[in-house]
Amino acid sequence: MPNPLLESHELPPFSAIKPEHVEAAVRQLIADNRAFRKTLLDNLKRPAWETLVAPLEAMDDRLEQVWSPVSHLNAVCNNEALREAYNTSVALITEYSTEVGQDKRLYQAYQDLANSDEYSTLNQAQRQAVDNALRDFRLSGVTLEGKDKERYGAIKKRLSELSTQFSNNVLDATQAWHKHFTDTDALDGLPGSALEQAAEAAKLKNLKGYAVTLDIPSFLAVMTYANDRELRQETYTAFVTRASAEAKKADGSSAAEWDNTGLINETLALRHELAQLLGFKNYAERSLATKMADTSEQVLDFLNELADKSKPLAERDIEQLRRFATEQGCEDLQAWDVPYYSEKLRQQDYALSQEELRPFFPAERVISGLFEVVKRLYDIEILPVASFDTWHPDVRFYHIFKDGEHIASFYFDIFARENKRGGAWMADCRVRRKTDEGVQRPVAFLTCNFTPPLEDTPSLLTHDEVTTLFHEFGHGLHHMLTQIDVASVSGINGVAWDAVELPSQFLENWCWEPEVVPLISGHFQSGEPLPQSLLSKLLAARNFQSGMQMVRQLEFSLFDFRLHAEYNPDQPRDPQDLLDEIRRQVSVVTPPAFNRFQNSFTHIFAGGYAAGYYSYKWAEVLSADAFSRFEEEGIFNRETGESFQREILQQGGSRPPMELFIKFRGREPSIKPLLRHAGIETSEVA
């Protein structure tokens, strides 16, 4: 039988891809690539772009065109057979990647190219790609010999296994718990949309009545609106103990089979050992080798400065909340009470709730408004494609046009469902690069987990979810609007990890603009845009508990960075002990002792953010400062939009991000706009 993954397709043939195709295709392409690389190096007389880099780029892209859809399917429609095929194949790809990174002949060929006269004839993107390749060879242990080389390969393979297992454990633990109700008595306070979703969740589990789950829309609805404090506590407990020894299943039995504690400890130990094999003091230093920040001290100074400036406001926020909760009869405010009383306080102070906003933000209206915003900013047109191959009926597909030319495409998969990983993300499907047939257009996967439409009600978003949609689309534009034709520095590729969030967080700013809100809002029944009264309340409430939100992110950032920077293999510190210390420093809400947040912290244990979670805060500095130029010149100023597109979005990783930022902003970034946007005093900030 033919294997669709081994056939040439402009777009992935999702409906034809079966679990049994995956491992066979990966093994075949790895074998083909090994043979191709050997033949290329055997016959290479003079390293040049056309004789070395371009053919290897084409070879890598063929493997990526197989792995990208497989990896995506594993995230959005997970099942046992696909997971097994994915796990086997990711180990093969990790082993192969390590082999390539330690190929001394290949490394020497790149070094010869960099030292040759040919190098000076390359364009900026090509030179950056060569420079990055040499850096990555060194970070892959190309200079290691003997046992050190073998150990490096073994560590890389095991870290890949641990990452996959961590993610699987979180998904399995999340799906193992739900709470069933035959009526709505215990669900008092939940809005109608949440009750409808709970009924749908029960139906999917072949239950009558209602089911609360740990999927984000359901979890947040309970934590924010359920009047039953015991239900909030039980749901909170289930959520924060996921993938830990304390976790429970729906029947109350132990879910400790998915405990990630051991995986965390092993991951930290192996990362530290890997960093030291490469000559770094710790994994944090290894992480910074591909980031804007130069030293660990820079990162920690930045985070601690933000904490010092933010914590006084956070303390005022929590004190106000405690007073309010006491007035409401809750004298011992606990973690599971904070979202509930925060929402009530928001309603009291601003007469506004996220649920009140939801009818005005139907997903279809938000999407059309989002497309209009980017059209005005970047002069692009986004049109739906009626017929395409997909993995689920909810998925949509669009083409992007500029000056009448089709330049990119993207898949939109925005609704939560069973067997789909939680969260929101953008990923490559196809990368822009120059080929013998012309330029390969970039294609993106854009994925969210919003409440799906029901029989009588369309999908309705909170304003928080609207900003999430804009955030992910900002990532997508970075990938899709690139004008760089070299794959390794095209779009988000090659971009320093602490700059990659700039375009995403930047686009969120438009969700708050009075000129934009009418474009993205329209009551799902009447079509009426968000009334001025609600818009005024929304804007007034923008900085509601901004201090608490800031220190919460700083807690995650400091925990991640110090966890890797301070690791001591002789006396490994309990991650919980470090987290508790950081919470004493920056937090104003102390979680209960049973909280095991770290056991589901997939960003750093199953994603690309290890010793890099601080990137979100640094990118907020960049995005707030970049947006301040639009505040000065007009939020839809075409020249400003073209400048951001030209200097940031189109450049990909072809130049250092600081250089690109300075070209756009005219100076280095300032922290002042971020603090101003957060409502934090800036008079003493340089």
C-alpha positions, 0 to 999 in steps of 0.5 A: 500500500502506498504511504501518503507521507512519502508522497509529494503534497503541497499540503498534508493529506490529513484524511489519508494519514494513519498511525501505521504510516508514521514510523515507516515514513520516518525510518525511510526518510531518515535512511534516505537523508543519511545516504544523501548526506554521505553522497553530498559530502563524499563528492563535495569539492568546494563548499558553496551555498548551492552545493552544500546548504541549499541541497541540505535545506531541501533534504531537511524540508522533506523530513519536516513535511512528514513530521509537521503534520504527524506532530500536529495530529498527535496534539489535536486528535490524540489516540493510543495508536497515533501516540505509540507511533509518535513516541517511537518516531520522535525517538528516531528523529531525536537520535538522527538529529543528534547524529547530524549535529555531531557530524564532524565532516558536515561541521567542517564543510560549514566551517570551510564555507564560513572561512571562504571568499564565497561567504562574503558573496552570500546575502544577509539571510544566508550568512546568518543561516551559516553562522547559526548552523556553526553555533548549533553544531557546537551546541550539539556537541560536535567537538565531543569525543568518545564516551562524552559524545555517546553520553550526549546522544543518550541524554538527548534521546532520553530528554525527548522521551521525558518531554513526550511522557510529561505531556502525555501524563498531563493530558491523561490526568486531565481527562481522567477526572470529571464530576457528574451532576444529575441536576444544576443545584450544585452548579448554581452561579454558572452562566447558561453557556457554561451549563450548556457546555457541561451538558455537552461534556456529559453527553460526550461521556455517555452520561445524563445531566452535566459534567464538569471537567478539567478542560480550561473552559469548564475549569475556569467557569467553575472557578469564576462563577460556581457559588458552591465553595466545596465544588470550587475547592474540589475542582481546584484541587483536581486541577492543581494536583494533575500529574502528581502523586496526589491526583485523583480520577473521576471515581476518586481512585488514585491517578498517581500512575501519571505522576510527573515528579520523577520525570521532573527530577530526571529532566533537570539532572540530564539538562544540567549534565548536558550543559556541562558536557558542552562547557556551560556552567548550567542549563540556564547558560546553555539556554541563553546561547540562543537568546537576546540576553547575554548572562543569567545575571541580566535575566534575574536582574530584569525579573527582580526589578519588575518584581520590586516595582510590581509587588506593592501594587499586587499587595494592594490588589490582594488586600482589596480582594480580602476586604471585599471577600470578608464583606461577602462573608469569606474571612479565610480567602483561599486559592479556590476563592480568588477567581470567584471573588475577583469576578464579583469585585470586578462586577462591583467596581466596574459593573462588568463581568467576562460573562456579560461581555461574551454575547458580544464576542461571537467567534465568527465576528471576532475572526472577521474583525481580526482579519480587518485589523491586520488588513488595515495594518499590513494591507493583506487580504484573508479569504476562506478556502471552501474545500480542503483536506482536514483532521476535524470538521471544525477546522477552517483553512484560509489563504493570505493575499498581498497585492493580489498575490497568494503569499501564505495559508493557515489552518484554524482549529479553535475549539476545545474537544476530547483528545486535543491538547489544552492551551493555544499555539502556533506551529509550522506546517510549511516554511517559506523557502526558495526551491527549484520550482519557485518560492514555497509558501509558508503555511501555519497551524493556529490552535486554540481551545475555546468553548465550541458552538452548541445547537442553538448558540454560536461559540462566544468568547470572553475578552480574555479569549479574544486576546488569546486569539490575537496573540496566536495570530500574531505568531502566525503573521510572523511565520506567514508574512516573512520575506526571507527565502532561507528556511532556517531563518524564515518566519519564526525560525532562527528568532531568539526565543526571548524575542519570538513573543514580540509579534504575538503580544504586540497584536494583543494591544489592538483588542483594547483600542476603542477604534477596534472593539466595534470591529471585533464585537457584535451581539450574537443575536442583534449584531449590536457592537459592544455598547459604549457603556460596556466598552468604557467599563472594559477599558476602565477594568483593563488594569484590574488586578494587574499587579497580581497578574504581573507577579504571577508571571514573575513567579513562573519566570523566576522558578523556571530560570532559577531551577536551571541556573541553581541546579546542584547535581550533588545536592539537588534541591526539591523544586517545590522548596524553590517554588515556595521560596520564590512565592515568599519573595514575589507572590501575594497569593500563597497556594495550599501545600498540596498544589503541584503546579510544576507537575503540569508546567508543560511550557518548560518540561514539554515545550521549548521554554526551559530556562526561557519562560522569562521570554514572555515578560521580556517580550512584553517590554518589547511589544509595549514599547513597539506599540507605543509608536503606534500610540504616538502615530496612530494605531492604523497608521499605514506607514507605521504598520508597513514599518513594523511589517518590514523591520520585524515580521518580514525579517524572520531570524535573518538579523539579531532581534535587537538590531531589528527592534532599533530599526523599527523603534529608533532606539533600544527598548524601554521598560516604561511603556509596559509599566504604564500599560500595567498601571504601575508607577513609572516616574522612577524608571529610566 
